[in-house]
Amino acid sequence: MSPRAPRPPAPPRGEKLAVARDRDPILDALGEGVFTVDRDWRITSFNRAAEQLTGVPRTAAIGQRCREVLRTSICQDGCILQRALQTRQRVVDDSVYFVDAWGERIPVQVASALIQDETGEVIGGVETFQDLRQVAELRKQLAGQHTCADIVGRSPAIRRLFDLLPPVAASDATVLIQGPSGSGKELVARALHDLSPRRQQRFVPVNCGALPDALLESELFGYKAGAFTDAKRDKPGRFALAEGGTLFLDEIGDVSRALQVRLLRVLQERSYEPLGGVASVRTDVRVIAATNKDLAELVRAGTFREDLFYRIHVVRLDVPPLAQRREDIPLLVDHLLRQHNSLYSPRITGVSPAALALLAQHDFPGNVRELQNIIAHASVLCRGGLIEPRHLPPELTQAHRHPSRTAGRTTDLKSAERALIEEALNRQQGNRARAAQELGIHPSTLYRKIQRLGLETPVTDGRGQRRAAPSSTGGAPDGILAGRSSPGRSPHG
């Protein structure tokens, strides 16, 4: 392998690059960096934006191999132009970075396509790259605003949960987490542990609904040698393993009444007896329980002990189903794709608007777990680039083809956007400022969307005042849709 050629020297930072002759005015007018190469990967054109982004003058770049000028993270392994040559399709990748002439690491989105002559023979390639530094910074800010210990969301219900997690985690109270299956109850429990003073000790989960009663008892409390046949040595239970940390009892509503008595004693007296033991063992464990059932209803039905219910119901946290927080779907999709890209290749660059519309209209009976499986399914079929509707599971696309099966659901991206805005306005009683804050957009942006979508807003404006009825002349009503108008200017703007 030949030694890498030295990179052309960079001008002092801040100094304008010299303007070279024989420039292409069309390429120079573009805001994205653009360069072309021949079949030998040597640069044949290099526009002004490419000069400014890389710090390499056009005159120094022309004739050089592209990898010697750009030196991106994929030049040696996974060249995007090489991928375009292999697939004969345009390739886009937004997970690339290169080091500019001053040594700064810059994230970019790159796209490449082949250049062919009249006969269809490939004579070179073109590549564009866009600076993503501002996008990366915004993503960091959004991640900080919309995540808490791996829980992702910006809906009002999730924000209320974010507000409750730190004070609840700081206490040692027993917590009951309620929510449907797949909504992320264990994730909330882990967040409580990770934010608590017990985070240096173990987090031990137990699925109470997955084990028969006798086995669950030995799993929780352990046993002594000789307690039963084949018990040849002592075995510590989950309470012993979680000593000083947190024990998570998932699906506690499935525990039998007999075992509920033993759990009640542990919570009351902070002690238990292993199977076959004769002495009580003291325990210092914080218990977090979770269920997808209505425990209060089980108490009324006589299948769950009332005293145990109140013992674990010191603090209750509710995790909403995904269908009630659809505005979190784009954030969750982005989070799941970043997890996929960190583990697998080729990289998935995003979800197309049509595919996102199908996700936004789905009811998600399996909640976040179902969304996770859908993204995994699509990632297997997509094999890089954007996830399209054809990559989604058949039940989503078939429902979209048969409107009669989707009564009351949205059918395209515009309808999904309309539904999200209407739900936010209704929750905020028509207050645009609070609705915009909930949706994570500027109030003026929300106002433009309301006008563009022709939305009917609630009869109140969020301040207890009713909107005036539309005038007979067809003008906009005073209140939410009209907004504030400057003197001498129509409220329609």
N, C-alpha and C positions, 0 to 999 in steps of 0.2 A: 504494500500500500504506500503510495507516494505521500511524503510529508505535506501537511496542510500549508497552503500558501498564506503568507502574512496578510492580514486584513489591511485595506487601504487606510492611511492615517486619517483621523477625524479632525475637523477644524475645532478651534476652541468653542466650548459650549456657549450658545447665545449668538455666535457669529453667523451671519447669513452665508449660505452656500453660493458660490459663483454660478451665474446663469450660463448654461452651456448652449451652444448653437444647435441647430437642427432638432429642436424640441418638437414634440407632438402637442399642439395646443389643446387637443381634445383630451388626451391623457392627463395633461397638466391641470386641466380644469376640474378633475375629479378630486374629491376629498379623501379617497382611499388610496393607499399605496398600490401601485400597479407596476408589474414588470413582465416581460415576455422572455422566453428562452427558445433556443433552437434545439435540434435533436441531440446535441452534445451537452445540453443543460447550461449553455453559456448565455448570459444575459444579452438581449438584443435591444431592449428599451427599458427605461427606468424613469418613472414620472417624478414630478416635483414632490408630491406627498411622500413617495418612497424615500427620497433624499432626506426630507425633513425628519421622518420617523426613524430612519436608520443612522443618520449622520454621515452617510457615505455619498460623496458627489456622484452625479451621473457619469461623468467622464471616467471616474475610477471604477465604477461598477460595470460599464459596458465591456463585454468580452470576458468577464470573470465568470466562473461557475457560480451558480446561485447559492450553493451551500457555503462558499467562501465569503460571500457578502452578507447573507442573512444570518447563518448559523443559528437556526431555530432548534427547538427541542426535538423536532422530528426529522431533521435533515439526515441523520445517520441511520435512523431506523423508523420507517413509516413515512417516507417522503410523500407529500400530498400530490405532487405532480406525477409521481410514479403510480400512485393509487388511481389517479385519473386515467393514466395510460392503460392500466390493467382492466379497469371497469368500463372504459369508454364513456364515462359519465362525469358530470360536474361533481366535485367533492368539496364539502364544507367541514371545517373543524374549528371550534371555538375554544379548544383547550391547549393552544399552542402559545409558546412565548419565545422571544429571541432577545439576545443581549445586544444593545446598540453600541455604537462606536465609542461611547463614553463609559461602557460597562454597566449600564442600567438594564435590569431585567424587565421586559415589557410584555404583558399579556396581549395577544392579538387573536382575531378571528381571521382565518385564511380560507380562501376558496380558489379552486383551480379548475381549469378546463383545457381541452386540447385545441390546437390550431391545425386545421386541415386545409389542403389545397383543393382545387376544383375536382380532382379525381378521388378525393376522400383520404388521401395519404396524409399521415400525421407529419407535420413539419416543425412542430414545436408546441409550446404550451404557454398559457397566461395564468398568472397568479395575482390575486388581490389580497391585501391584508389591512385590517382595520384596528386601530388602537382601542383596546378594551380597558385601559387603566381606570377611566371614570366608571365604567360598568362594574369592574371588580370592586371598586371602593363602595359603590352603591349596594352591591350584593353583601358586602361585609356589614354595612349599616342595617340593611334589611334583615340579615341573619340575626343581628343583635336585637332588633326590635321584635321579631316574630318567632324567636325560638327561646326555649328555656329548658335546659338540660335534655336536649334531643326531642322535645315536644315542639312541633311546628304548627303555627297558625296565627291568624290575625282577627278571627271572628270575635264578637263580644264574649261568647261563652269561654273561648280559650284564653282571652285576655283576663277574664275574671279568675280563671284557674291560675294563670301566671301570677296574679296579685296575691292569691291565697297560698301558693306553694312555699315561699320563704318563711312566713310566720308559722305555718303549720309544721314545716320541717324543723324549725328551731325548737319546737316543743317536743315533749316525749309522749304526747297523748296518742291513744289508739285511734286509728283512722279507718273509716269505711269508705271505699271508693265504689260508686255505682255507675254502671254504664252498660250498653249492649256489647255482645261479643265482638271482638275485633276492633273496638274503639280506642284501645291503648291504655287500659287500666294498669297493666304491669309497668308500662312506661312511666305513668304517673307515680307509681309506687317507687320505682327506681330513682325518679327525680327527687322524691321526698328523702330517700336515703342519701343520695349524693349531696343534697343541700344541708343535711343534718350534721350535728356533732358526732354522729356514729359512722360517718362515711369512711373512716379508716378501718372499720371492721366489716364483716361479711354481710352481704345481702343474700338471703336464702329464700327462694320461691318454692312454694308447694301448691300443686294443683289438686285441691281437695276433691274435685269431681272426677278425677282420672284414676283414683285408687279405691279399691274396696275398703270397707270400714276397718276390718282387722289389720290390713296392711297399712292403712293410713295412720292408725294408732301407733304402730311400731315405728313408722317413718317419723312421726312427730316427736315421740318421747324416747325412742330407742329401746333396747332390751339388754338384759343381763344374760350371761352364759347359763344355759340350762333352763331358760324361761319356757322353751318349747323344743320340740324335736328339731335337730340340726342347728340349734343355737349354741354353737361350740365356743363362741367368744363374745365379749361385750360389743355392742354396736351403739355408737352415739346417735341420737335422733336429731331432727332438724333444729329443735330448740337449743341443743348443745352446740351444734355447728354455728348457729347464729349468735352465740353468746357475745354480748357487748354490741351487737349490730341490729339488723332488722330482719324479721321473719314475715314473709308475705304469704298470706293464706288466700289463694285465688279460688273463686267459686265456693265461698264458705256456705252459701245457701244449700249446697248439696250434702253437707255434713249431717250424719244421723243424730237424733236426739241424745243417744247414749254418749257419743263422743262430744257432743256439745257440753255435757256436764263436766267433762275433763278439761275442755278448753276454758270454761268459766272459772274453774278452780285456778288454773294457771294465771289467768288475768287478774283474779282477785288476790291470790296469795303469793304470786310470783314464785311458785314452786310446783314441782311435778314429781311423779315416781315413774322410772322406766319400768317396762314390763318385766316382771320377775324380780323387781327390786323391793327392798324392805325399808329404805330410807328415802326421804324427800330430797330433791336436788333444787337448790336455789337457782333462779335464772334472772338474768338482766338482759331482756330482749324487748325491743319495741315491736309491737304487732300491728301490721297493716293488713286489713281484710278487703276483699273485693267480691262483687257479685253482679251478675246480669239479671238478677231477679229482684222483685219487690219484697224485701225482707219484712216490711210492715204487714204486707198481705199474708206472708207465711206465718207471722206471729198470730194474726187473727184466725188463720186456718188451723193453728195448733201444731204445725210442723217445725216451727223454729221457736226456741225458748225466748221468752220475753226478757228475762234477766240478762241473757247473753247478748240479745239485740242491743239493749241499752249500754252494755259494757263495751261493745265494739263501735257504738254509734256516738262516741264522744265528739268526733269531728267527721263530717260527711263531705266528700267531694264528688261532684257529678261530672261525668265525662259524656258530652253529647254525641249522638250518632253523626256520622259524616254528612248525612242528608240534611241536617240542620245547620251545617256550617260549610256550605258549598263554596264560600269565598276562600276557604283554605285549600281547595283542591289544586290550584296552580302552584301554591307554595309547596304542598306535599309532593306534587309531581316533580318539581325542580329538586327537592331534597332527595327523593328516591333515585332520580337520574344521576345526581352527584355521587350517591352511594354506589350505584352500578358502575359508573365510570372509574371510580377509584379501585374497583376490584377486577373489572373485565375490560376487554377490548374486542372489537372496535368500539369507539366511543359514540354514544348517542348525543347528538347536539341539542335536541329539544323535541317538543311535540308540536305538530302542525295545528293551526287554528281549527281545522275541521275535526281532528282527533280530540282536541281539548274541548270542543263543543259537545262531542259525544260523552266525554267524561263528566262534563258539567251537568248534563241532563240525566245521568244515571242515578238511581236511587241508592245504590251501594248498601244492600242488606247486610253484606259482610263488613261494612265500614272500612277503616283504614287498612285492615288486613287484606280485604278484597282489592283495594286500590293497589296495594303493594304487589299482589299476585298479577294484576292486570299489567302493571308496568314491567314486571319480570317476563311475562308472556310476550309483550310487545318488543322488549329488548332482544329476546331470542330471535324473533322473526325479522326485526329491523336490520340488524347487522351494520349499524352505523348510519349517520345522517339523522333526518327527522323521522319521528314516529308518525305514521300516517294512519287513517282509519283502517286500512287493510291489515295493519299489524295488530289491531286490537282483537280481543276474543270475539267469536261469532255472535254471542248473545247481545253484545252492544251494537254491532253493525246491523244485525237482523232486526232488532227493535227499531232502529232508525229507518229501515226500509219499510216498516209496517206502522204507519202513524196510528192505526187503530189500537195498537198495543201500548201506545205511549200517551194516552189521554192525560191532559194536564201537564205534560212535560214540554220543555223547550225543544226546538228542532234544529237550531243552528247557533253559531257563535253570537250573532246579534241578539237572538232571543235569550241565550244564556246570560249575556251581559244585562239585558233588560230585567231578567228575573232577579239577579243579584242586587241591582240598584233599587228595584221596587221593595225587596225584602229589607234592605238597609233603611230606606226611607220610612217604611212602615214601623220598623223597630224604634226609630228615632222620632216618630210622630211627625214626620215631614220636615224636620230640622236638617237643612242641607249641610250645614257646617259639621254637625255631629255625624251625619251619614257619610260625608266625605272622609272624615277622620277614621271612621270604622272601616271604610273601603281602602284606606291608604292612598287616597288621591287628593289633589287640591280642590277646594270648593268650586273654583271657576271651571275646572275640568269636569266636575260633576254636573255643573249647570249646563255646560255645552252638551254633555251626553244626554241630559234630560230633554233638551230641545231637539237634539238629533233623533232620539228614539221616540219622541212624541209621548212621553210618559204622563200618565195621570197621577198626580201626587195626592197624598192624603188631604182630607178636608181641613186639617189644622196645619199650622206652619211650625209647630214645635213650641210655640209660646202661648198656647191656649187660645189663639185667635183663629176664627174660621176664615177661609179664603173667600173673597167675593166671587159671586157667580160671574161667568163670562158675559160680556156685554153683547147686546144684539148686533153690534156692528162687527163682531168677529174679532175684537181685540183680545189680547191675553188678559186673564184675570189678575187683579192685584194679589200679591202674595208670593208664593214660592216660584211659580213659573215666570212671573213677570220680573222678579228681582228688583234691584234698585236701579233707577235710571237717572242719568245726569240731566240738569236743566236743558230743555230744548231738544232732548233726545228721546226717541221712541224706546219703550222698554224692550222692544224686539232687537234693538241694537243696530 
